[in-house]
Amino acid sequence: MTDTTSTQPADTARASELGTVARFLKATELDTRMLGMIGALLLIWVGLHVISSLRLGVNPLDFDSRTFLTPRNLWNLSVQTSAVAIMASGMVLVIVMRNIDLSVGSAEGVIGMVMGFAQVHFLVRFVGLELGNPW
């Protein structure tokens, strides 16, 4: 009766069974859920670009200034998203500290509404950027 022992550790043996993509994801520690969300976002962007191009009768590969994927539109999306991200990071701190109740969510909603109203009607004149409609 002979006992055979493996000289490779268990992780190395499992890693050799994985595919190339799985080994890459494990080595770089990329979260597959995050990759899925980014892929879904890109798919939505491309879909909106194609739909807006077809409605205007423009070739989707031309990247006309009237379609969805333009530098101005991506800039607007990033600026609008940053305000929500700042509020969401504050909400994460409330959740982590376990001080959440229904009033926190309603306060976030009211603050978001007031800030949106203030950005449109007051802050532009207050900062001195009253340029009118730039497009």
HELIX and SHEET records of a PDB file:
HELIX    1   1 ALA A   10  GLU A   17  1                                   8    
HELIX    2   2 THR A   20  THR A   28  1                                   9    
HELIX    3   3 THR A   32  LEU A   56  1                                  25    
HELIX    4   4 PRO A   71  VAL A   96  1                                  26    
HELIX    5   5 LEU A  102  HIS A  121  1                                  20    
HELIX    6   6 LEU A  123  VAL A  127  1                                   5    
END                                                                             
